[in-house]
């Protein structure tokens, strides 16, 4: 789930805020992960399944948990190409 808007809890009118989410090349986001407004997922970063990302994720790092925390670095020599195909027809 990628969220790009929320409400300012300190606003007297509970004003809405729109903040971009940036997902850079070669990033992988696991199932049921939640990315909050204003976050950037760096190039080649991996977000573990079910993680809640509240802060920017550095390039080529693996994060997981609630809130998401650094697990380990990822290999930086990535050169794969996505070639999606349907598994069932």
SULDA-V898121 format. One record per residue. SS is DSSP state (@ for helix, = for strand, . for the rest). OMEGA is omega in degrees with one decimal (* if undefined). BURIAL is # if it has 24 or more other ideal C-beta (glycine too) atoms within 12 Angstrom, else .. Layout:
ss=SS omega=OMEGA burial=BURIAL
ss=SS omega=OMEGA burial=BURIAL
This chain:
ss=. omega=179.7 burial=.
ss== omega=-178.5 burial=.
ss=. omega=-178.8 burial=.
ss=. omega=178.8 burial=.
ss== omega=174.7 burial=.
ss== omega=177.4 burial=.
ss== omega=178.0 burial=.
ss=. omega=-177.0 burial=.
ss=. omega=178.9 burial=.
ss=. omega=179.5 burial=.
ss=. omega=178.3 burial=.
ss=. omega=179.3 burial=.
ss=. omega=-178.6 burial=.
ss=. omega=-175.0 burial=.
ss=. omega=177.5 burial=.
ss== omega=177.6 burial=.
ss== omega=174.4 burial=.
ss== omega=-179.5 burial=.
ss=. omega=-177.2 burial=.
ss=. omega=169.3 burial=.
ss=. omega=-179.4 burial=#
ss== omega=176.6 burial=.
ss== omega=-175.5 burial=#
ss=. omega=-176.8 burial=.
ss=. omega=176.0 burial=.
ss=. omega=176.2 burial=.
ss=. omega=177.9 burial=#
ss== omega=-179.6 burial=#
ss== omega=-178.6 burial=#
ss=. omega=-179.7 burial=#
ss=. omega=175.9 burial=.
ss=. omega=172.9 burial=.
ss=. omega=177.5 burial=#
ss== omega=179.1 burial=#
ss== omega=-175.3 burial=#
ss=. omega=-177.4 burial=#
ss=. omega=174.7 burial=#
ss=. omega=-176.1 burial=.
ss=. omega=171.0 burial=#
ss== omega=175.1 burial=.
ss== omega=-174.2 burial=#
ss=. omega=-179.8 burial=#
ss=. omega=175.1 burial=.
ss=. omega=-179.7 burial=#
ss=. omega=176.9 burial=#
ss== omega=176.6 burial=#
ss== omega=-178.6 burial=#
ss=. omega=177.4 burial=#
ss=. omega=176.8 burial=.
ss=. omega=-179.1 burial=.
ss=. omega=173.4 burial=#
ss== omega=-174.8 burial=#
ss== omega=-177.3 burial=#
ss=. omega=-178.1 burial=.
ss=. omega=178.5 burial=.
ss=. omega=177.9 burial=#
ss== omega=-178.5 burial=#
ss=. omega=176.5 burial=#
ss=. omega=174.4 burial=#
ss=. omega=173.5 burial=#
ss== omega=176.1 burial=#
ss== omega=-179.8 burial=#
ss== omega=177.0 burial=#
ss== omega=177.1 burial=#
ss=. omega=-178.7 burial=.
ss== omega=-5.2 burial=.
ss=. omega=-177.8 burial=.
ss=. omega=178.7 burial=#
ss== omega=179.0 burial=.
ss== omega=174.8 burial=#
ss== omega=178.4 burial=.
ss== omega=175.2 burial=.
ss== omega=176.2 burial=.
ss=. omega=175.1 burial=#
ss=. omega=-176.8 burial=.
ss=. omega=-179.5 burial=.
ss=. omega=-179.8 burial=.
ss=. omega=179.4 burial=.
ss=. omega=-179.0 burial=.
ss=. omega=176.9 burial=.
ss=. omega=176.4 burial=.
ss=. omega=177.2 burial=.
ss=. omega=-177.2 burial=.
ss=. omega=170.7 burial=.
ss=. omega=-179.5 burial=.
ss=. omega=178.7 burial=.
ss=. omega=-178.2 burial=.
ss=. omega=179.8 burial=.
ss=. omega=* burial=.
